[in-house]
């Protein structure tokens, strides 16, 4: 695959728990910089966003949920949520529990009736450690999902124009709001001035 036209940015993983982030007596983790602001800056300029969740932490970190709300809001058209390394499960029960936990945690912060698609992926062929049991029969589905996500990523250059138009539309909308506010403020100021002169 030719990736010369791509720039990949891998952000640091999430580090805290909901208990700590909400100040519930736990230790508050501090990165020393505005992590959510940095993520938002890159996300707004990215053509595709992949948000990975590992099986052992299916959306349970408070920083993850806060980042979804504060940094990735409004970017649904290019955001792909992925439950990664699903081949690590040896029982379908464990997979269902992790998938359910992820859906439950996402439902708290995603303001939609229906959750977006959650891709379930695994390590590339030949790299996973011999999945056994019920999950073995689902490996083809995991590999197929992985290929579909890769296909979405490969479409990134073609989406660049669409994303630029979206950003332009957002900018025009914001400018229109500012113009209306300024017009209203100017009108009220003029009415106050003329009322003062009349008195």
HELIX and SHEET records of a PDB file:
HELIX    1   1 UNK A   18  UNK A   21  1                                   4    
HELIX    2   2 UNK A   35  UNK A   45  1                                  11    
HELIX    3   3 UNK A   55  UNK A   57  5                                   3    
HELIX    4   4 UNK A   62  UNK A   70  1                                   9    
HELIX    5   5 UNK A   76  UNK A   78  5                                   3    
HELIX    6   6 UNK A   86  UNK A   88  5                                   3    
HELIX    7   7 UNK A   92  UNK A  107  1                                  16    
HELIX    8   8 UNK A  133  UNK A  138  5                                   6    
HELIX    9   9 UNK A  139  UNK A  154  1                                  16    
HELIX   10  10 UNK A  156  UNK A  198  1                                  43    
SHEET    1   A 3 UNK A  49  UNK A  53  0                                        
SHEET    2   A 3 UNK A  79  UNK A  83  1                                        
SHEET    3   A 3 UNK A 118  UNK A 120  1                                        
END                                                                             
